[in-house]
Amino acid sequence: MITLDPNELKGKEMYKLLSGTIVPRPIAFVTTSSTVNGAVNAAPFSFFNIVSSDPPLISLSIGRKKGNAMKDTARNAIENGELVVHISTEDIIEDINETAALLPAAISELELTGLNIVESTHVSVPGILEAKVRFECRLEHHHEIKNDQGKTVADFLMARVIFVHMDERVYDLQKGYVLTEALRPVARLAGSDYAELGKLYSLVRPE
């Protein structure tokens, strides 16, 4: 058994260890309105999960850029208080990957893709038309993540889901079930590796 002390690992080494072992991770595809000119900024994030179902809260951890600057998504969401979170799926993952490019805040990453925007119902930020699931959200909480030297290295966002749009092919309205095999979500692994759905099975929890 290999034993490692996090205090003896460089930041990059710890990142590779955590992102390579805590897998697979769901990928949030997030749209926000640029604070510069209102352009629709879009980007994927795999430090993403559920916080609570009552109230409906989800979380995003967005690393800072070199030089400690906020990424566009974090800055836009914090200043405007709104964001739309989409579930990344097989049919649009290549377009989603294109939006990871580092562009000026005034330019929409969607210009690099074939994706189209659609108006939201309760927030001013548009969603992505091709996404099978999109959550209209309002920012609930922002917390700066600091390293041991006191430097802010990430922005932790907690967002409240206020409206949901679901493709009728991926949701059983009568039973309230998400049809995972129809949704075909994509997960992030380490580095440039991704995963699609493999073998599905059920386990009955003990009472």
Secondary structure per residue as TSV (DSSP state, phi and psi in degrees):
chain	resnum	aa	ss	phi	psi
A	1	M	-	360.0	128.0
A	2	I	-	-81.9	133.7
A	3	T	-	-117.1	136.0
A	4	L	-	-132.4	139.2
A	5	D	-	-102.6	116.0
A	6	P	G	-53.9	-29.5
A	7	N	G	-68.9	-16.7
A	8	E	G	-102.3	1.1
A	9	L	S	-100.9	144.3
A	10	K	-	-72.2	159.9
A	11	G	H	-55.1	-43.4
A	12	K	H	-65.2	-38.6
A	13	E	H	-65.4	-40.7
A	14	M	H	-68.2	-37.5
A	15	Y	H	-61.3	-46.8
A	16	K	H	-64.2	-37.6
A	17	L	H	-66.0	-48.2
A	18	L	H	-69.8	-45.1
A	19	S	H	-72.5	-18.3
A	20	G	H	-90.5	-17.7
A	21	T	H	-105.9	-33.4
A	22	I	S	-87.5	80.0
A	23	V	-	-141.0	159.2
A	24	P	S	-75.5	152.7
A	25	R	E	-113.9	135.1
A	26	P	E	-65.3	153.3
A	27	I	-	-114.2	118.5
A	28	A	E	-86.4	127.2
A	29	F	E	-104.0	112.6
A	30	V	E	-114.0	132.6
A	31	T	E	-111.8	142.2
A	32	T	E	-142.1	166.3
A	33	S	E	-99.0	125.5
A	34	S	-	-60.6	135.1
A	35	T	T	-75.1	-8.9
A	36	V	T	-83.0	-52.1
A	37	N	T	-143.8	9.3
A	38	G	-	83.3	3.2
A	39	A	-	-59.9	152.7
A	40	V	E	-84.3	104.4
A	41	N	E	-83.4	143.2
A	42	A	E	-140.9	139.9
A	43	A	E	-162.8	150.7
A	44	P	E	-95.0	147.1
A	45	F	E	-142.8	130.3
A	46	S	S	-104.5	-0.5
A	47	F	S	-90.2	76.3
A	48	F	E	-144.9	136.2
A	49	N	E	-166.2	179.6
A	50	I	E	-83.9	141.7
A	51	V	E	-104.7	-45.1
A	52	S	E	-159.6	149.1
A	53	S	E	-96.7	-19.0
A	54	D	T	-143.6	91.2
A	55	P	T	-77.4	160.6
A	56	P	E	-76.0	100.8
A	57	L	E	-123.2	139.2
A	58	I	E	-125.8	161.8
A	59	S	E	-128.8	150.6
A	60	L	E	-136.9	135.0
A	61	S	E	-114.0	118.9
A	62	I	E	-116.8	112.6
A	63	G	E	-64.5	148.8
A	64	R	-	-76.6	156.5
A	65	K	-	-75.5	168.3
A	66	K	T	-60.2	139.3
A	67	G	T	89.4	2.0
A	68	N	S	76.0	14.5
A	69	A	-	-81.0	144.7
A	70	M	-	-66.1	146.7
A	71	K	-	-73.9	157.6
A	72	D	H	-54.7	-43.6
A	73	T	H	-60.1	-46.3
A	74	A	H	-64.1	-48.7
A	75	R	H	-60.9	-45.3
A	76	N	H	-62.0	-46.4
A	77	A	H	-64.8	-39.2
A	78	I	H	-70.0	-43.9
A	79	E	H	-76.5	-36.8
A	80	N	H	-93.8	-22.6
A	81	G	-	77.2	12.2
A	82	E	E	-137.5	150.3
A	83	L	E	-162.2	158.7
A	84	V	E	-121.8	126.1
A	85	V	E	-110.2	125.3
A	86	H	E	-111.7	149.3
A	87	I	E	-84.8	128.4
A	88	S	-	-79.0	129.7
A	89	T	B	-128.9	164.4
A	90	E	T	-54.9	-38.9
A	91	D	T	-71.3	-18.9
A	92	I	T	-124.9	7.8
A	93	I	H	-65.0	-32.6
A	94	E	H	-67.4	-39.6
A	95	D	H	-65.6	-42.0
A	96	I	H	-59.1	-42.2
A	97	N	H	-60.3	-34.8
A	98	E	H	-62.3	-30.9
A	99	T	T	-75.9	-3.9
A	100	A	T	-76.3	-5.0
A	101	A	S	-63.2	143.6
A	102	L	-	-85.9	104.9
A	103	L	-	-117.9	158.9
A	104	P	-	-58.9	150.3
A	105	A	T	-60.3	-25.4
A	106	A	T	-78.9	-7.9
A	107	I	S	-109.3	134.0
A	108	S	-	-80.9	128.2
A	109	E	G	-63.4	-20.5
A	110	L	G	-65.7	-18.0
A	111	E	G	-65.1	-18.6
A	112	L	G	-86.5	-1.7
A	113	T	S	-125.0	178.1
A	114	G	S	-102.3	14.8
A	115	L	-	-80.8	152.5
A	116	N	-	-121.8	151.8
A	117	I	E	-95.7	157.5
A	118	V	E	-139.5	143.9
A	119	E	-	-64.3	143.3
A	120	S	-	-86.9	169.2
A	121	T	S	-92.9	-40.3
A	122	H	S	-122.8	-3.5
A	123	V	S	-126.9	161.3
A	124	S	S	-81.4	-16.7
A	125	V	S	-75.9	128.6
A	126	P	-	-69.9	157.5
A	127	G	E	-104.3	-176.3
A	128	I	E	-102.3	121.1
A	129	L	T	-58.3	-40.2
A	130	E	T	-78.7	-11.2
A	131	A	-	-71.2	138.6
A	132	K	S	-79.6	-22.8
A	133	V	E	-139.0	130.6
A	134	R	E	-140.2	137.8
A	135	F	E	-110.8	118.4
A	136	E	E	-79.6	128.4
A	137	C	E	-131.7	153.5
A	138	R	E	-118.6	142.0
A	139	L	E	-66.7	127.3
A	140	E	E	-98.4	-37.4
A	141	H	E	-159.7	143.4
A	142	H	E	-127.7	131.3
A	143	H	E	-134.1	129.6
A	144	E	E	-81.6	129.5
A	145	I	E	-93.2	122.0
A	146	K	E	-112.5	146.9
A	147	N	-	-84.2	-176.8
A	148	D	T	-66.7	-16.7
A	149	Q	T	-91.1	1.4
A	150	G	S	86.1	6.6
A	151	K	-	-87.5	133.1
A	152	T	E	-71.9	123.4
A	153	V	E	-114.4	-14.1
A	154	A	E	-158.2	157.8
A	155	D	E	-113.9	118.3
A	156	F	E	-94.5	119.5
A	157	L	E	-112.2	131.5
A	158	M	E	-112.0	124.1
A	159	A	E	-121.9	141.0
A	160	R	E	-94.4	127.4
A	161	V	E	-77.3	119.7
A	162	I	E	-110.0	-12.8
A	163	F	E	-161.2	145.3
A	164	V	E	-127.0	136.5
A	165	H	E	-118.3	127.3
A	166	M	E	-129.8	133.0
A	167	D	-	-62.9	133.1
A	168	E	G	-61.9	-18.8
A	169	R	G	-77.1	-16.0
A	170	V	G	-112.1	7.8
A	171	Y	E	-140.3	126.2
A	172	D	E	-88.3	101.1
A	173	L	T	-64.7	-34.7
A	174	Q	T	-70.0	-42.5
A	175	K	T	-93.2	-14.8
A	176	G	T	73.4	27.8
A	177	Y	E	-103.2	138.0
A	178	V	E	-83.4	130.6
A	179	L	-	-91.5	91.5
A	180	T	H	-58.8	-40.1
A	181	E	H	-68.3	-24.5
A	182	A	H	-83.7	-33.0
A	183	L	H	-67.3	-42.3
A	184	R	-	54.7	59.7
A	185	P	B	-69.9	154.5
A	186	V	-	-112.4	142.1
A	187	A	E	-118.2	153.9
A	188	R	E	-94.7	138.8
A	189	L	-	-110.8	-141.1
A	190	A	S	-92.4	153.6
A	191	G	T	57.3	-125.4
A	192	S	T	-98.5	13.5
A	193	D	-	-90.8	140.6
A	194	Y	E	-128.2	165.2
A	195	A	E	-134.0	144.2
A	196	E	-	-108.4	175.9
A	197	L	-	-61.3	134.9
A	198	G	-	-114.1	-134.4
A	199	K	-	-68.9	131.0
A	200	L	-	-108.1	137.2
A	201	Y	-	-151.7	164.5
A	202	S	-	-118.5	147.5
A	203	L	-	-129.4	132.3
A	204	V	-	-83.8	124.6
A	205	R	-	-70.5	142.2
A	206	P	-	-67.5	147.4
A	207	E	-	-83.6	360.0
